Amino acid sequence: MLLQTQQRTLVAISHYNYDSRPSQSTSQCAKRHSFGCDLSKREFCGAVLGVDEVVHNITEALKQYDLYNNSVIVFVSDNGGSTKFGGNNFPLRGAKSTLYEGGNRVPGFIHSPLLKKTGYTYSGLFHIVDWYTTFLHLAGIEPDKNANLNGFNQWESVSEGKPSPRTEFPYLMDTYEGTKIGAVRVGDYKLIDGPGGISDSWITENETEGFDGAFIMNQERWKLLFNLTDLSPKLFNLAMDPTEKHNLADEEPEKLAEMRKRFDYYFKMAKPAVKLVGDPKADPANFGGVYIPGWCKAYDDVPKTHGDTYYNTV
């Protein structure tokens, strides 16, 4: 949320981190909607109910203090839903932690009296880094020319329905066992190089039986769920195939070569990712089949050393 008063500009961020942990509103929602839903759906419903109430309270507070008419409210997620915990990205392919659209393309909305065009769906390309540059513009702040920002100011585009200034963006640039992995979009085309992610299917319902705790905590069986061995390129035309079902890599070799050039461009620009290394001492098999705290310690200097002692990521 961004608003301006005569004295200053205020940026307020409310972050809701829902994964597998039930919220306090879960029990309320479970009582209200206990029929026809499994537990994970009821927990998810509880989390959504809590967020809905907070958004309502913030909006009413802005009106109460006469700040609403000069405010911009943005509601958006940083990744797609996790199908392990009640999320559903259908009809998009994939989920959180994947390179497919289900893990990256998220719905969102902007609510503001300052919008010149309302009640429509903006279809232009928009990357999460564009929010920063857009908010700077709304606050009347000129970005530092030496900052080399990657974001575009999208306010004119979204507020008036004009074309997006963005024509391409990378999804991820990393390495996996010495192999480049990542994805890039240019216009309507998208290239995934390397594994697409741990969940590369189309989830039509809450298919979570294979992800129960006992299965995940078994360090051999969990690998059966995750496909990280398919290193072949995956080329999609998202305008014609938004659900990423038709791999065009073999049919359009020239487009594949063109997309790989853009992939390599972004890969060279990318900073090395901080790696969190799994520790076999965290194996639940060592503790009667359950995760327990207290065996590991945090690293203190991630940016400088990239970590010598790591948190558990098993």
GIQUIQUI-V40363 format. One record per residue. N is the residue number from 0. PSI is psi in whole degrees, 0 to 359 (NA if undefined). Layout:
{{N,PSI} {N,PSI}}
This chain:
{{0,136} {1,134} {2,158} {3,137} {4,181} {5,334} {6,317} {7,170} {8,138} {9,129} {10,120} {11,128} {12,122} {13,115} {14,131} {15,109} {16,89} {17,122} {18,263} {19,0} {20,122} {21,144} {22,170} {23,334} {24,356} {25,314} {26,323} {27,314} {28,323} {29,321} {30,324} {31,326} {32,54} {33,347} {34,140} {35,9} {36,141} {37,176} {38,316} {39,324} {40,321} {41,321} {42,317} {43,317} {44,320} {45,319} {46,317} {47,320} {48,318} {49,317} {50,319} {51,319} {52,320} {53,317} {54,319} {55,315} {56,319} {57,315} {58,317} {59,324} {60,321} {61,319} {62,320} {63,322} {64,16} {65,41} {66,351} {67,318} {68,346} {69,35} {70,158} {71,119} {72,123} {73,129} {74,117} {75,158} {76,157} {77,354} {78,167} {79,171} {80,148} {81,114} {82,348} {83,337} {84,38} {85,355} {86,156} {87,119} {88,11} {89,138} {90,6} {91,153} {92,143} {93,183} {94,187} {95,143} {96,17} {97,167} {98,358} {99,166} {100,328} {101,338} {102,350} {103,325} {104,115} {105,147} {106,156} {107,173} {108,156} {109,129} {110,120} {111,139} {112,347} {113,350} {114,134} {115,333} {116,130} {117,168} {118,32} {119,166} {120,122} {121,125} {122,5} {123,161} {124,134} {125,121} {126,153} {127,332} {128,345} {129,338} {130,318} {131,310} {132,323} {133,318} {134,324} {135,316} {136,315} {137,329} {138,357} {139,27} {140,129} {141,123} {142,147} {143,124} {144,338} {145,0} {146,342} {147,50} {148,142} {149,345} {150,154} {151,147} {152,112} {153,8} {154,313} {155,324} {156,309} {157,330} {158,338} {159,357} {160,26} {161,163} {162,150} {163,141} {164,350} {165,134} {166,348} {167,164} {168,155} {169,151} {170,310} {171,145} {172,116} {173,185} {174,149} {175,110} {176,45} {177,358} {178,137} {179,135} {180,152} {181,188} {182,152} {183,145} {184,134} {185,113} {186,234} {187,349} {188,148} {189,135} {190,127} {191,121} {192,121} {193,191} {194,139} {195,340} {196,178} {197,343} {198,101} {199,25} {200,185} {201,113} {202,113} {203,336} {204,184} {205,78} {206,85} {207,5} {208,323} {209,352} {210,21} {211,160} {212,318} {213,324} {214,313} {215,323} {216,353} {217,116} {218,353} {219,314} {220,328} {221,332} {222,337} {223,338} {224,336} {225,124} {226,99} {227,20} {228,347} {229,99} {230,5} {231,149} {232,147} {233,114} {234,127} {235,147} {236,101} {237,337} {238,321} {239,335} {240,68} {241,342} {242,6} {243,54} {244,339} {245,103} {246,118} {247,8} {248,320} {249,332} {250,333} {251,71} {252,327} {253,317} {254,323} {255,315} {256,320} {257,317} {258,326} {259,329} {260,318} {261,324} {262,312} {263,325} {264,311} {265,328} {266,321} {267,330} {268,335} {269,142} {270,147} {271,135} {272,146} {273,122} {274,131} {275,121} {276,128} {277,142} {278,123} {279,341} {280,346} {281,356} {282,121} {283,338} {284,338} {285,349} {286,40} {287,23} {288,17} {289,157} {290,138} {291,151} {292,170} {293,349} {294,343} {295,165} {296,156} {297,154} {298,150} {299,343} {300,62} {301,308} {302,326} {303,317} {304,348} {305,18} {306,125} {307,328} {308,131} {309,155} {310,158} {311,135} {312,18} {313,NA}}
